[in-house]
Protein backbone atom coordinates (compact mmCIF):
# COMPACT_ATOMS: atom_id res chain seq x y z
CA UNK A 1 0.00 0.00 0.00
CA UNK A 2 1.47 3.38 -0.99
CA UNK A 3 1.86 6.26 1.42
CA UNK A 4 -0.98 8.76 1.71
CA UNK A 5 -0.44 12.51 1.77
CA UNK A 6 -1.72 13.91 5.04
CA UNK A 7 -1.57 17.27 6.84
CA UNK A 8 1.65 17.78 8.87
CA UNK A 9 -0.36 18.11 12.09
CA UNK A 10 -1.31 14.42 11.84
CA UNK A 11 2.37 13.49 11.84
CA UNK A 12 2.86 15.20 15.21
CA UNK A 13 -0.27 13.60 16.69
CA UNK A 14 1.00 10.60 18.65
CA UNK A 15 -0.56 7.85 20.66
CA UNK A 16 0.36 4.39 21.97
CA UNK A 17 -1.64 1.21 22.52
CA UNK A 18 -1.00 -1.15 25.41
CA UNK A 19 -2.43 -4.60 26.07
CA UNK A 20 -2.79 -5.27 29.80
CA UNK A 21 -3.28 -8.79 31.09
CA UNK A 22 -4.60 -9.24 34.60
CA UNK A 23 -4.76 -12.54 36.45
CA UNK A 24 -7.39 -13.25 39.09
CA UNK A 25 -6.04 -13.92 42.60
CA UNK A 26 -9.53 -14.52 43.94
CA UNK A 27 -12.75 -15.05 42.00
CA UNK A 28 -13.63 -12.08 39.79
CA UNK A 29 -17.30 -11.30 39.13
CA UNK A 30 -17.60 -8.68 36.38
CA UNK A 31 -20.52 -7.47 34.24
CA UNK A 32 -20.87 -8.55 30.63
CA UNK A 33 -19.80 -5.07 29.54
CA UNK A 34 -16.67 -4.38 31.57
CA UNK A 35 -15.78 -0.90 30.35
CA UNK A 36 -17.68 1.06 33.01
CA UNK A 37 -16.33 -1.14 35.81
CA UNK A 38 -12.72 -0.81 34.67
CA UNK A 39 -12.92 2.93 34.06
CA UNK A 40 -14.81 3.69 37.28
CA UNK A 41 -12.40 1.73 39.46
CA UNK A 42 -9.43 3.22 37.62
CA UNK A 43 -10.62 6.80 38.19
CA UNK A 44 -11.10 6.30 41.93
CA UNK A 45 -7.74 4.62 42.50
CA UNK A 46 -5.90 7.00 40.15
CA UNK A 47 -7.07 10.06 42.07
CA UNK A 48 -6.21 8.49 45.41
CA UNK A 49 -2.77 7.53 44.14
CA UNK A 50 -1.64 10.76 42.44
CA UNK A 51 -3.73 13.68 43.73
CA UNK A 52 -1.35 15.90 45.77
CA UNK A 53 -4.08 17.65 47.81
CA UNK A 54 -6.72 15.24 48.99
CA UNK A 55 -10.31 16.49 48.97
CA UNK A 56 -9.52 19.55 46.86
CA UNK A 57 -11.60 20.22 43.75
CA UNK A 58 -9.47 20.49 40.62
CA UNK A 59 -11.04 23.80 39.55
CA UNK A 60 -9.77 25.60 42.65
CA UNK A 61 -6.52 23.73 43.20
CA UNK A 62 -3.30 25.80 42.97
CA UNK A 63 -1.51 22.77 41.48
CA UNK A 64 -4.03 22.10 38.72
CA UNK A 65 -1.74 23.07 35.85
CA UNK A 66 0.96 20.66 37.07
CA UNK A 67 -1.15 17.79 38.42
CA UNK A 68 -1.20 14.44 36.63
CA UNK A 69 -4.75 13.69 37.77
CA UNK A 70 -6.07 17.05 36.56
CA UNK A 71 -4.39 16.56 33.19
CA UNK A 72 -5.91 13.11 32.73
CA UNK A 73 -9.43 13.68 34.12
CA UNK A 74 -9.93 17.47 34.07
CA UNK A 75 -8.11 18.12 30.83
CA UNK A 76 -7.89 21.80 29.88
CA UNK A 77 -7.19 22.57 26.21
CA UNK A 78 -3.98 24.47 25.41
CA UNK A 79 -4.72 28.18 24.83
CA UNK A 80 -3.29 28.14 21.29
CA UNK A 81 -4.89 24.89 20.15
CA UNK A 82 -6.63 25.61 16.82
CA UNK A 83 -9.32 22.96 17.41
CA UNK A 84 -10.12 23.43 21.11
CA UNK A 85 -9.37 27.09 21.84
CA UNK A 86 -13.07 27.92 22.36
CA UNK A 87 -13.67 24.93 24.63
CA UNK A 88 -13.25 24.95 28.40
CA UNK A 89 -12.47 21.22 28.53
CA UNK A 90 -10.63 18.87 26.19
CA UNK A 91 -11.24 15.13 25.64
CA UNK A 92 -9.48 12.92 28.15
CA UNK A 93 -6.17 11.69 26.70
CA UNK A 94 -6.76 8.02 27.43
CA UNK A 95 -9.12 5.26 26.36
CA UNK A 96 -9.76 1.92 28.05
CA UNK A 97 -10.80 -0.68 25.50
CA UNK A 98 -12.63 -3.41 27.43
CA UNK A 99 -12.55 -7.04 26.34
CA UNK A 100 -15.36 -7.95 23.96
CA UNK A 101 -16.16 -11.25 25.64
CA UNK A 102 -19.35 -11.23 27.71
CA UNK A 103 -18.04 -13.79 30.21
CA UNK A 104 -18.70 -12.61 33.77
CA UNK A 105 -16.93 -15.04 36.13
CA UNK A 106 -13.19 -15.67 36.33
CA UNK A 107 -11.70 -18.18 38.74
CA UNK A 108 -8.44 -17.66 40.58
CA UNK A 109 -5.52 -17.93 38.15
CA UNK A 110 -7.54 -17.12 35.02
CA UNK A 111 -6.40 -14.20 32.81
CA UNK A 112 -8.33 -11.30 31.34
CA UNK A 113 -6.86 -8.89 28.76
CA UNK A 114 -7.92 -5.38 27.76
CA UNK A 115 -6.29 -2.42 26.04
CA UNK A 116 -5.25 1.04 27.13
CA UNK A 117 -4.69 3.88 24.64
CA UNK A 118 -2.63 6.90 25.74
CA UNK A 119 -2.62 10.03 23.62
CA UNK A 120 0.01 12.74 23.40
CA UNK A 121 1.56 13.83 26.68
CA UNK A 122 -0.35 11.10 28.53
CA UNK A 123 2.16 8.57 27.13
CA UNK A 124 4.76 10.07 29.46
CA UNK A 125 2.49 9.22 32.39
CA UNK A 126 2.42 5.48 31.66
CA UNK A 127 4.15 4.64 35.00
CA UNK A 128 1.23 6.28 36.85
CA UNK A 129 -1.24 4.13 34.94
CA UNK A 130 0.77 0.98 35.68
CA UNK A 131 0.91 1.79 39.39
CA UNK A 132 -2.82 2.50 39.46
CA UNK A 133 -3.71 -0.84 37.89
CA UNK A 134 -1.42 -2.56 40.39
CA UNK A 135 -3.28 -0.80 43.22
CA UNK A 136 -6.63 -1.73 41.67
CA UNK A 137 -5.58 -5.35 42.00
CA UNK A 138 -5.14 -4.87 45.74
CA UNK A 139 -8.34 -2.83 46.16
CA UNK A 140 -10.46 -5.28 44.23
CA UNK A 141 -12.70 -5.11 41.18
CA UNK A 142 -16.33 -5.83 40.45
CA UNK A 143 -18.90 -7.56 42.61
CA UNK A 144 -17.27 -8.87 45.77
CA UNK A 145 -14.10 -6.86 45.11
CA UNK A 146 -12.16 -9.70 43.55
CA UNK A 147 -8.39 -9.28 43.71
CA UNK A 148 -6.06 -9.59 40.74
CA UNK A 149 -2.40 -9.44 39.73
CA UNK A 150 -0.88 -7.56 36.76
CA UNK A 151 1.60 -10.01 35.20
CA UNK A 152 2.30 -8.25 31.90
CA UNK A 153 1.81 -5.21 29.68
CA UNK A 154 2.56 -5.18 25.96
CA UNK A 155 3.14 -2.17 23.71
CA UNK A 156 1.38 -3.05 20.46
CA UNK A 157 1.04 -1.67 16.95
CA UNK A 158 -2.07 -1.26 14.84
CA UNK A 159 -1.89 -4.91 13.81
CA UNK A 160 -2.01 -6.05 17.44
CA UNK A 161 1.56 -7.34 17.61
CA UNK A 162 4.28 -5.92 19.82
CA UNK A 163 6.48 -6.74 22.75
CA UNK A 164 6.23 -6.99 26.52
CA UNK A 165 7.34 -3.78 28.26
CA UNK A 166 6.25 -4.68 31.82
CA UNK A 167 6.48 -7.88 33.83
CA UNK A 168 4.83 -8.12 37.20
CA UNK A 169 7.20 -10.52 38.91
CA UNK A 170 10.24 -8.17 38.91
CA UNK A 171 7.92 -5.12 38.44
CA UNK A 172 10.11 -3.72 35.68
CA UNK A 173 8.86 -1.24 33.09
CA UNK A 174 10.96 -0.95 29.92
CA UNK A 175 11.00 2.13 27.71
CA UNK A 176 10.25 0.24 24.48
CA UNK A 177 6.98 1.93 23.59
CA UNK A 178 5.67 1.73 20.02
CA UNK A 179 4.64 5.29 19.13
CA UNK A 180 1.95 5.77 16.48
CA UNK A 181 0.85 8.87 14.59
CA UNK A 182 -1.82 9.98 12.15
CA UNK A 183 0.24 8.90 9.18
CA UNK A 184 0.50 5.35 10.54
CA UNK A 185 -3.27 5.16 10.82
CA UNK A 186 -3.98 6.50 7.33
CA UNK A 187 -1.39 4.22 5.79
CA UNK A 188 -2.65 1.20 7.71
CA UNK A 189 -6.21 1.32 6.41
CA UNK A 190 -7.62 3.47 3.64
CA UNK A 191 -10.87 5.28 4.39
CA UNK A 192 -13.64 4.24 1.96
CA UNK A 193 -16.12 6.65 0.44
CA UNK A 194 -18.88 5.20 2.59
CA UNK A 195 -18.96 2.89 5.59
CA UNK A 196 -21.24 1.50 8.28
CA UNK A 197 -20.58 1.83 12.00
CA UNK A 198 -21.55 -1.09 14.21
CA UNK A 199 -21.23 -0.30 17.92
CA UNK A 200 -19.89 -3.27 19.87
CA UNK A 201 -20.26 -1.56 23.25
CA UNK A 202 -22.32 1.21 24.77
CA UNK A 203 -21.84 4.66 23.30
CA UNK A 204 -22.76 8.21 24.26
CA UNK A 205 -22.44 10.99 21.70
CA UNK A 206 -22.16 14.58 22.87
C-alpha positions as CSV (number, residue, x, y, z in Angstrom):
1,X,0.0,0.0,0.0
2,X,1.5,3.4,-1.0
3,X,1.9,6.3,1.4
4,X,-1.0,8.8,1.7
5,X,-0.4,12.5,1.8
6,X,-1.7,13.9,5.0
7,X,-1.6,17.3,6.8
8,X,1.6,17.8,8.9
9,X,-0.4,18.1,12.1
10,X,-1.3,14.4,11.8
11,X,2.4,13.5,11.8
12,X,2.9,15.2,15.2
13,X,-0.3,13.6,16.7
14,X,1.0,10.6,18.7
15,X,-0.6,7.8,20.7
16,X,0.4,4.4,22.0
17,X,-1.6,1.2,22.5
18,X,-1.0,-1.2,25.4
19,X,-2.4,-4.6,26.1
20,X,-2.8,-5.3,29.8
21,X,-3.3,-8.8,31.1
22,X,-4.6,-9.2,34.6
23,X,-4.8,-12.5,36.4
24,X,-7.4,-13.2,39.1
25,X,-6.0,-13.9,42.6
26,X,-9.5,-14.5,43.9
27,X,-12.7,-15.0,42.0
28,X,-13.6,-12.1,39.8
29,X,-17.3,-11.3,39.1
30,X,-17.6,-8.7,36.4
31,X,-20.5,-7.5,34.2
32,X,-20.9,-8.5,30.6
33,X,-19.8,-5.1,29.5
34,X,-16.7,-4.4,31.6
35,X,-15.8,-0.9,30.3
36,X,-17.7,1.1,33.0
37,X,-16.3,-1.1,35.8
38,X,-12.7,-0.8,34.7
39,X,-12.9,2.9,34.1
40,X,-14.8,3.7,37.3
41,X,-12.4,1.7,39.5
42,X,-9.4,3.2,37.6
43,X,-10.6,6.8,38.2
44,X,-11.1,6.3,41.9
45,X,-7.7,4.6,42.5
46,X,-5.9,7.0,40.2
47,X,-7.1,10.1,42.1
48,X,-6.2,8.5,45.4
49,X,-2.8,7.5,44.1
50,X,-1.6,10.8,42.4
51,X,-3.7,13.7,43.7
52,X,-1.3,15.9,45.8
53,X,-4.1,17.7,47.8
54,X,-6.7,15.2,49.0
55,X,-10.3,16.5,49.0
56,X,-9.5,19.5,46.9
57,X,-11.6,20.2,43.8
58,X,-9.5,20.5,40.6
59,X,-11.0,23.8,39.6
60,X,-9.8,25.6,42.6
61,X,-6.5,23.7,43.2
62,X,-3.3,25.8,43.0
63,X,-1.5,22.8,41.5
64,X,-4.0,22.1,38.7
65,X,-1.7,23.1,35.8
66,X,1.0,20.7,37.1
67,X,-1.2,17.8,38.4
68,X,-1.2,14.4,36.6
69,X,-4.8,13.7,37.8
70,X,-6.1,17.0,36.6
71,X,-4.4,16.6,33.2
72,X,-5.9,13.1,32.7
73,X,-9.4,13.7,34.1
74,X,-9.9,17.5,34.1
75,X,-8.1,18.1,30.8
76,X,-7.9,21.8,29.9
77,X,-7.2,22.6,26.2
78,X,-4.0,24.5,25.4
79,X,-4.7,28.2,24.8
80,X,-3.3,28.1,21.3
81,X,-4.9,24.9,20.2
82,X,-6.6,25.6,16.8
83,X,-9.3,23.0,17.4
84,X,-10.1,23.4,21.1
85,X,-9.4,27.1,21.8
86,X,-13.1,27.9,22.4
87,X,-13.7,24.9,24.6
88,X,-13.3,24.9,28.4
89,X,-12.5,21.2,28.5
90,X,-10.6,18.9,26.2
91,X,-11.2,15.1,25.6
92,X,-9.5,12.9,28.2
93,X,-6.2,11.7,26.7
94,X,-6.8,8.0,27.4
95,X,-9.1,5.3,26.4
96,X,-9.8,1.9,28.1
97,X,-10.8,-0.7,25.5
98,X,-12.6,-3.4,27.4
99,X,-12.5,-7.0,26.3
100,X,-15.4,-7.9,24.0
101,X,-16.2,-11.3,25.6
102,X,-19.4,-11.2,27.7
103,X,-18.0,-13.8,30.2
104,X,-18.7,-12.6,33.8
105,X,-16.9,-15.0,36.1
106,X,-13.2,-15.7,36.3
107,X,-11.7,-18.2,38.7
108,X,-8.4,-17.7,40.6
109,X,-5.5,-17.9,38.1
110,X,-7.5,-17.1,35.0
111,X,-6.4,-14.2,32.8
112,X,-8.3,-11.3,31.3
113,X,-6.9,-8.9,28.8
114,X,-7.9,-5.4,27.8
115,X,-6.3,-2.4,26.0
116,X,-5.3,1.0,27.1
117,X,-4.7,3.9,24.6
118,X,-2.6,6.9,25.7
119,X,-2.6,10.0,23.6
120,X,0.0,12.7,23.4
121,X,1.6,13.8,26.7
122,X,-0.3,11.1,28.5
123,X,2.2,8.6,27.1
124,X,4.8,10.1,29.5
125,X,2.5,9.2,32.4
126,X,2.4,5.5,31.7
127,X,4.1,4.6,35.0
128,X,1.2,6.3,36.9
129,X,-1.2,4.1,34.9
130,X,0.8,1.0,35.7
131,X,0.9,1.8,39.4
132,X,-2.8,2.5,39.5
133,X,-3.7,-0.8,37.9
134,X,-1.4,-2.6,40.4
135,X,-3.3,-0.8,43.2
136,X,-6.6,-1.7,41.7
137,X,-5.6,-5.4,42.0
138,X,-5.1,-4.9,45.7
139,X,-8.3,-2.8,46.2
140,X,-10.5,-5.3,44.2
141,X,-12.7,-5.1,41.2
142,X,-16.3,-5.8,40.4
143,X,-18.9,-7.6,42.6
144,X,-17.3,-8.9,45.8
145,X,-14.1,-6.9,45.1
146,X,-12.2,-9.7,43.5
147,X,-8.4,-9.3,43.7
148,X,-6.1,-9.6,40.7
149,X,-2.4,-9.4,39.7
150,X,-0.9,-7.6,36.8
151,X,1.6,-10.0,35.2
152,X,2.3,-8.2,31.9
153,X,1.8,-5.2,29.7
154,X,2.6,-5.2,26.0
155,X,3.1,-2.2,23.7
156,X,1.4,-3.1,20.5
157,X,1.0,-1.7,16.9
158,X,-2.1,-1.3,14.8
159,X,-1.9,-4.9,13.8
160,X,-2.0,-6.1,17.4
161,X,1.6,-7.3,17.6
162,X,4.3,-5.9,19.8
163,X,6.5,-6.7,22.8
164,X,6.2,-7.0,26.5
165,X,7.3,-3.8,28.3
166,X,6.3,-4.7,31.8
167,X,6.5,-7.9,33.8
168,X,4.8,-8.1,37.2
169,X,7.2,-10.5,38.9
170,X,10.2,-8.2,38.9
171,X,7.9,-5.1,38.4
172,X,10.1,-3.7,35.7
173,X,8.9,-1.2,33.1
174,X,11.0,-1.0,29.9
175,X,11.0,2.1,27.7
176,X,10.2,0.2,24.5
177,X,7.0,1.9,23.6
178,X,5.7,1.7,20.0
179,X,4.6,5.3,19.1
180,X,1.9,5.8,16.5
181,X,0.9,8.9,14.6
182,X,-1.8,10.0,12.2
183,X,0.2,8.9,9.2
184,X,0.5,5.4,10.5
185,X,-3.3,5.2,10.8
186,X,-4.0,6.5,7.3
187,X,-1.4,4.2,5.8
188,X,-2.6,1.2,7.7
189,X,-6.2,1.3,6.4
190,X,-7.6,3.5,3.6
191,X,-10.9,5.3,4.4
192,X,-13.6,4.2,2.0
193,X,-16.1,6.7,0.4
194,X,-18.9,5.2,2.6
195,X,-19.0,2.9,5.6
196,X,-21.2,1.5,8.3
197,X,-20.6,1.8,12.0
198,X,-21.6,-1.1,14.2
199,X,-21.2,-0.3,17.9
200,X,-19.9,-3.3,19.9
201,X,-20.3,-1.6,23.3
202,X,-22.3,1.2,24.8
203,X,-21.8,4.7,23.3
204,X,-22.8,8.2,24.3
205,X,-22.4,11.0,21.7
206,X,-22.2,14.6,22.9
